[in-house]
Amino acid sequence: MGFRFDLFLLSVAILLAPSLSDLVISKVDRRIDLTSQIVRISVTLKVENVGPDPVLEVLLPFPDHQAKNLAYLAAATNEGKGKSKGPATSLPIEVVQPNEMPPALTWYSVSLPKGLGKGESLTLDVLAVFTHALRPFPEKISQAENQLVAFQESAHYLSPYIVKVQLLSVKLPPDFKPESYTKLEKSELSGSEIKYGPYENLPPFSYSPIIVHFGNNQPFAVAQELLREIEISHWGNVQVTEHYNLIHGGSQIKGEFSRLDYQARPHVGGASAFRHLVANLPPRAHSVYYRDEIGNISTSNLWGDSKKTQLEIEPRYPMFGGWRTSFTIGYGLPLKDFLFQSEGKRFLNISFGSPIRDLVIDNLIVKVVLPEGSKDVSVSAPFPVKQWHETKFSHLDIDGRPVVVLEKTNVVQEHSQYFQVYYKFNNVSLLREPLMLIFGFFFMFIACIVYVHADLTISKSSASYVAKLQWDEVKTAIQQVQNIINRCLTVHDRLDATLRDLSRTGDVQACKVARKAADSLLKDLSKELKPLLAFLHSSPQAAQILPKVEDLVAKEHELQEKLMLKHSTVVEGYEKKSGGREMENRVALIQQKLTALRQEVDDLLEVIDEI
């Protein structure tokens, strides 16, 4: 139903859309890769200008239901033909809203390197990468079933320009034949590839919806949140720590999980699950570790050579649809491979995205922790990111370490491009921590020498020592009084809670029993207070604090009386079945006094605690 409603909205929008006549697309070759959970659409466009004026841009429309899942869009042009073809030139792309165009389409403008004059042509290579574009269908499957997904597209290339010739090929996973696909004129299935076309002389905004339903057991690993922390140490190391919050984004498993079936026949009893993930770490990565909330996980393998370091990790349990896991990967990198100098500044040049293959990241946060003393920090990223600055304190830090925070949503493997963090750093700052350690140990040794040779003992018969002991006894007694008062307040809260239970259950007898128990407990606590108050009266050291303590005990006793009065009034009202308004009027004045007394008790406790 979601597919059909999107198609309905798009059809209405296309009917209302005007055409653009300056450009003509002489040939379109589209290739859609559905072999993983990430949908990649490669489009080769041969564009011709048939208008009188030069053209500076090419418009690329996407239906809104596709645009919301668009993670990456790139366009490039190649100069020359055949063996003389030059290097690809990446073109800037921005979101636009052309005049008189319907809101059901999202428009992107590709700026051409130079104006395309009348009669001139240009070939564009466009790559669009989509996440969450494959919908599990059915949404729930048993442990033994294969995962089936559905994909929606158009057999005709959606464009505001006339298209003379176009081809479409849809590549499916090689292990499955499609369950079903939309059959149109000039469509055929060849192995694991569905071909549509060629279609000729189609008008602008031609749209022919197709749906492909097929099996795909590739890992649908989705990192709902990934935090990458990159910490620079000028002593020769870059430490990378990655915290993953992962979910299997495919069809959810229904019924109970059978470990026996999975262990006996993992390819049958858990075909839709994935057990391994592979991370391609930078070359010369060292000190690699892999752990989760429980601790280190030993089920991992590491291979490395001069070109790459490959880490294969295995969660503690197989990942079925809807199942979640959290883990951390950490590794160190040689500083000289990633930190460089240019124009009086140092800059870190490192990859942005995750090293795990075909991972979809809903929200990625990259934190770059610079050495303490770094200044004039700036960032250069190949795509728009949200950024801000923080400060991190670590061992022996005084001012804290500057932290650059970059955030981006809907991240795919194509975002694993290099970005740069520029900053200034004085080499003298490198000596700060070693000097702190040297002087720290020096002063510690001096203190030890003074302590060993100095006589710091205090005579137990001196007046100051006796006064200190007496004051310690007074403080201990005051703390015991505070503890008893706090226990009384806890009894008050429990007794007051029985009134709320009474309004809900109407159990008057239980409320009376609770009041009787509270009254008994409060009397016992009052008995515990008497010897403590007597000691404070007899101690000259307590003369200053004694009035506050007596006032606290008196206020708490008055609070007890008011609370018991409120409790008996409410219980009596329930027994006599008094009206709600009448009971509220009788209790209102008592509650007002209770609130004031409780505040006075809390204030006195705070005052006594500060003395």
N, C-alpha and C positions, 0 to 999 in steps of 0.2 A: 504494500500500500504506500510505503514511503517513496519507492521508485515512481509509482504511477502519479502521485501528487506532484513530485518534482517535475516530471515530464509535462504535466498539465500546465503548471506555472510557466515553464520554459516555452511551451508552444504558444501561449498567449503573448508572451513577451516578444517572440520572434515575429508574430503577425503584426505587431505594432512598431517594429524597428525599421527605420529608414536605411537605405543602402548607401554605400560610399563608392563612387564610380571612378575615382582617380587611379586606383590600383586594380590590377587583375593578377590573380594567382594562376600562373600557367600550369603548375604542377605541384601537387601535395603528396608526400610520401610519409605516412604515419606508421609508427611501430610501437605497439603497447606491450610492455613486459609485465606479465602477471605471475612470474615464477616465484615470487616471494610475497611477503605481506605488504611491501612497498610497491606501489604502482608507478612505473616510469614510462612516460610517453615521449618518444623522440619524433620530432616533426621536421621534415626538410621542405622548405617553401621556396619556390622560384617565383619572385615577385617582379611584375612589369608595371611601369608607369605609362598609362595611356592618356593621361591628362596633360593639359598645357603647362601646368606649373610644377616646379620641383616638389618632391615629397620628402619630408624630413622624418617621418615616423611610420611605423606599421602597427596597427592595432590588433591585439590578441584578446578576444572575448572568451570568458569561461562562465558557464552556468553557476549560479550562486551555490548550488549544492555541491559543486566540484571545488569552487574557489575556497570554501571554508576549510577544505582538506588539503589545499595546495601548500606544500612545505617549501618547495624550491622551484624557481623558474629562472632559466638562463637562456640567452640568445647569443649567437655568434655568426659571423659572416666569414666566408673563405674567399680570398682573392685568387683569381686564376682558374685554370682548368687542368684536370689530369695531373701529370707529373709536375707541372709548374704551379700547382695550387700552393698558395702561401699559407702561413700560420693563421690559425683561427683568431679573429678579433672579437673579444667579448664586448657586447653592446649594453649600454645602460637601460634599465627597465624601471618604470614607475607606474603606480596605479593612477588612472585617470577616469573621468566621467564625461565622455563626449556629449555634446548637445543633442537633445531630442532622442537619446538612447534610453531604452527601458531599464528600470532598476533591477530586473531579475537577472541581469548579466553584470559580471565584474570585468572591467576593462583594464588591460595593461598596454602601455605604450612602449614600443621598442624604438629607441632613437638611433637613426642611421648615422654612420660615420660622416657622410656627406650627402647633400641633397641628391635624390634620384631624379635625374632629368627626364624629359619626355623621350619615350622610346627606349630608355635604359632598363636593365633588369639586374636583379640581385638575388643571390641564394642565401637563405637564412636557415641555420640549424637551431631549433628550439628544443629544449629539454624541460619537461614539466614533471615534477615528482609529487605524488600524492600519498598521504597517510590516511589510515582508517577509511579507505575507499572500497575495500573488500568487506562486504557484510556477511557474517556467518549466516548460513541458511541451510538447515535449521539452526536456531540459536543454541539449542541444547542437544547433545548427543551422548550416547553411552560410551563407556570406556573402550569398547572394541570397534566402534564406528570410525570411519574416516571423516575428516573435517571437510565440509562443503561450503563454498563461499559463492557470492553473486557479485557481479561487476556490471555497472551501467555505463554506457557510452553512446556515441552517435556514429553510425556508419558513414555519415557525411560530415566533412570537416566544417565545424561551425565558424563562419567568418563573415565579416561585413562586405567582403569583396567577392566578385565572380570567380568561380573556380573552374578551370577548363578540364583538368584531368586530376584525379586523385585515387590513391590506393591506401588500403588499411590492412595491416596484419596484426593479429592478436596472438602473442606467444603464451602458451599455457605450460604448467609443470609437466615434464615428460612422463611422469609415472601414472598420469590419469588421463582418461578420455573425458571430454566435457559431458556432464549430465544432460545439458540442453544448451542451446544458443539460438539467438534470433536468426532465422534463415530469410535472407532477402535475395533479390535478383543479383546475380554475379557474386555469390558467396559460396565458399567451399571449405571443408575441413581437410587439412593435409597434415597427417601425423599429429603433432601437438600444437599446430598453428592453424588459426582460422583466418581466412583471407576474404576481404570484401573489395569489390571493384575489379577493374577500373570503372569509375563513374565520370562521365564527361559533361561539360557545359552545365554545371549546376549554378543556380542563381544564388545571390547572397543570402545568408542565414538559412541555408538548407540544413535540415536536421532530421535524421532518421534514427530513432532510438533503438538500441540493441541491448540485450541483457545476456551475459554469459554465466552459466551455472556450472561450476567445476570443482574438483577436489584439489585441496592444497594443504598438505601436512607440514609445510615449512614452519619453523619457529615463529610464532606471532608474539615475539618478545617486545613488550612496551614498557619503557621506563616512565612511570608517571611522574617521577622526580629524580633528577640526577644532579648531585652536587660534586663538582670537580674543584679541588683545592690544589693550586700549584704554588709551592713555596720555594723562593729563591734563596740560596745561601752562597755568598761570595767565597766561601771556603771550598767550593768545587762541586756543589750538588744542587740539582733541582728535584724536589720531592713532590710527587703527584699522588693525591689520594682521591679516590672516586667512591662516593656513596650512592648505591643504586636502590631504588624502590620499584621493584619489577612486578609485572603482572602478565599472564598469558592472555592476550587480547582476542583469542579465537573463540570457537564455539565452547560453551560451558559444558562441563561434564555433569551428567545426571545419574542418579543412583549412587551406590557405594563403590568406593575404590577397592579393587582386589589386588593386593600386593603379589599374591601367588600367580595370578594370570599375567601380571606385568613382568614378573621375573622369569616365568616359563616361556612366554612368547611376547617380548617387548614390542615387536613390530606389528603384532596383531592385537595384543591386549593393551596397547597404549600408542596406537599409531598417530593420534593427534597431539600427543605430548612431546615435549622436547626435554632432553636431559643435559645437553652440553651447549655451551656458548663459547665462541672463539673470539679472543681479543688480540688484535695486531698492535703490539706495543712498539714504540720507537726502537731503533737499533741501540745496542749496548745498555738496554734497561737492566737494572740490577736490584737486588734486595726486594724481590717481588713477593708479595704476600696476598692472601685471599682469605677473608673471614666474614662471619655473620655475627648476629647478636649473641650467639652461644659461645663462639670462639673460632679458632683456626679450623679451616676445612682442608683436609689432606687430599681430597679427590680433585686434583688439578695437575696439569702437565704443562711443562714449559720447554719450548725449543727456541734456539736463537742462533743467528749467524751475523755476518757483517752488515746485512741489509735489513733485517727485521728480527723482532722477538715475538713469538707467538705463544699466547697463554690460552690453554683450554681449561675451562672451569666447569664444574658439575655441582649444582645445588644439592642440598641434603635429600631432596625428594624430587621425583619427576614432576614437571610442570604441565598440568592439564589446564583446559580453558577456565578462566576465572580465578585460578590459584595465584597466590602472591608469594613473594619472597623478598628479603632485603639482605644485601651483602656489601662488602667493602673490598676494593682492590687498591693496593698501594705499590708504588715502585719508585726507584730513584733513577735519575738520568745525569750523564756528565754535563756539567755546566757549560763547558766550552762548545758543546754541540748546539746550544740553544740561546746563549747570551752573546751579543755582539756590541760593537761600539760604532757610532756614526755621529759626526758633527758635535762632538763633546758630550754626547748622551749615550747611555747604555740602552739596549732594547732586547727584550725577550721575544723570540720568534718561535711559536709553538702552535700545535694543532688545537682547534677549538672544540670539535665534537668528541664523541665517545669512540674508543678503539674497537668496540664490539661490532661485529658485522651485522648488517641489516637490522639494526636496533632502531625502533621508533622512540623518540624522547618527547614526551608531552611538555615538560618544562625542564630546561637546562640552566643551571647556575654555575658559572665559572668564577672562582675567586683566585686572584693572583696576589700572593703575599710577598711584598717587596722587603728588602732589608731595612732595618731601622736607620733613619737618616736620609732616605730617598726623598727627592724633591722634584717638582715640575713634572708630575706624572701625566701622561697622555696615552690614548689607545687608538690604534688603527685597525679596524676590522673590515673584512671584505663584504660584509652585509650588515644591515641595520640591527643593532642590539640595544637593549636597555642597559644603562650603566650608572653606577654610583660608587661612592668611596666609603670605606670603613677603616677602623683601626683595630689591630690585633695585638695583644700583649702576650709575650712568651717569656722564657727564662732570661733573666738579666736585662730585660727591656726597661727603658726609662720613659721615653715618649711614645712607645708603641710602634708597630710596623704598619706602614700604609698598605691598604688592601683595595685593589680594584675589583669590583664585582660586575660581571656581565651576565645578563639574563636574556634567554630567547626561548620561545615556545615553538613546538612542532619542528623538531630538529631531526634530520636524517643524515645518512652517510655523506651526502654531497656537501654538508656543512663542515666536514672535517678538513677545513682549509686553515692555513696559517694566519694568525693574527699577531700583532706586535704591541707590546707595552713599553713605552719610552719613559726614561727617568734619568735624573742626575744623581750621582753618588760620589761623595768624597772618600778617597781611600783611607784617610785618617780615621774615619768612623769604624774601619775594620778593627782598629786597636782598642775600641771602647770596651768590649766584653773581656778580652784577655787582661787588660789593665784592671778591670773591676775584680776579676778573679785573683790577680796577683795581690792587689791591695787588700782584698777581703781576707785572704789567707794570712797576709802579713799582720793585719790588725788582730786577727784571731789568735795568732801566736803571741803577740804582745799582751793581749788580754789574759791568755793562759799563764804567762810568766808572772803578771801582776797578781793574778788570783792565787798562784802557788806560794808566792813570797809575802803576801799581805795577810794580816790578821784581821779578819772581818767578823769575828765572833761578837755577839751581844750578850752581856751578862744577864742571866735569868733573874737576878735580884734587882736589876735596875727598874726605876719607876716607869720608864718608857716601855720596857718589855711587859711589865705587869699590866699597864694600861692597854697595850695591844691585845693581850690575851682576853682581858675583860671585854674589850670592844668586839673581838671575834665571837665571844659567847653571846653578846647582845645581838649581833647580826644573825647568828644561827637561830636564836629565838624568834627574831622578827621574820626570818624566812619561813619558819614553821608556822607562825601566825598567818602569813600570807597563803601558805599551802592549805591550811584549814579553811580560810575564808574562800579560796578558790573551789575547794571541795563543796562548801556550802552553796556556792553559786551554781555548781553543777547539779546539785540536788534541786535547787530552785528551777533550773531549766527543764529537768526531767519532769518535775511536778507540773510545770506549766504545759509541757507537751501532752500530759494526760488529758488536759482540757480540750486540746485539739482532737485527740482520739475520741473524747466523749461526744463532740459535735458530729463525728463521723459514724460512731458505732452506737451511741446512746447507752453504753454500759455504765450505769451509775455505780453499781457495786464495785466494779474494778477500779473506778476512780477513787472511791472511798478507801479501798485497800491501799492504793498507791499513796494517798495522803497520810494514812496512818504510818506506813513504812518510812515516808519522808520525814515525818515529825519525829519518829524514833531516832533516825539517823542524825537529824539536826541536833537533837539533845545530846547524843554521844559526842558530836563534834564540839558542842559548847563545853562539855566537861573537859575535853582536851585543851581547850583554850585557857582554863582557869590557872593551872600551874605556870603557863607561859607568861600570863599577865602578872601573876604574883612575882615572878622572877624579874620582869622588867620594872615593876614598882620598887623592888629592892636594890636595883643596880643604879648607881649614880651616872654611869655612862649612857643610860637610856633616857635621861631626863629630857633631852631635846626632842626625841622622837616619840616619847610615850603619849603625849596628847593626840597625835595623829593616829596612833594605834588604837587608843581608846575610842576615838571618834569613828574609826573604821568598824570596830566591833559593834558599837551602838547602832550605826547605820545598817549594818548587816542584820542585826536583831530586829530592827524596825521593818526592814525589807521582808524578813520571815513572817512577821505578823500580818503585813499587808497582803502577802501572797497567800497565806492561809485564809484570810478573810475573803479574798477574791475566789479562791478555790471553793470554800463552803458556800458562798453566794451563788456561784454558777451551778454547783451540784444541787443545791436546794431549789434553784429555779427549774432544773430538769425534773426533779422529783414532783414539784407542784405543777409542772407543765406550763410554766409561764410563757407569755408571748416573747418573740425574739426582740421586739423593740423595747419592751419593759426590761428584759434582762440586760440589754446593751446599756440602757440608761443607768441601771444599778451598778454596773461594772465599770462604766466609763471613768468616774472620778477615782475609783481605786486604781485602775490601770494607769491613769495619769500620774498618781503619786508613786506607783511602782516604777515607772519609767524614770522619774526624777531621782528616786532613791538609788536605782541601779547605776545611773550615771555618776552619782556622788561616790558610790562604792568603787567604781572603776577608776575615778579620778584619784581617790585616796590611795588605791593600790599602786597607781602609777607614781604618785608623789613619794610614797614610802620606798618604792623600788629604786628611785633615783638618789635617795639619801645614802 
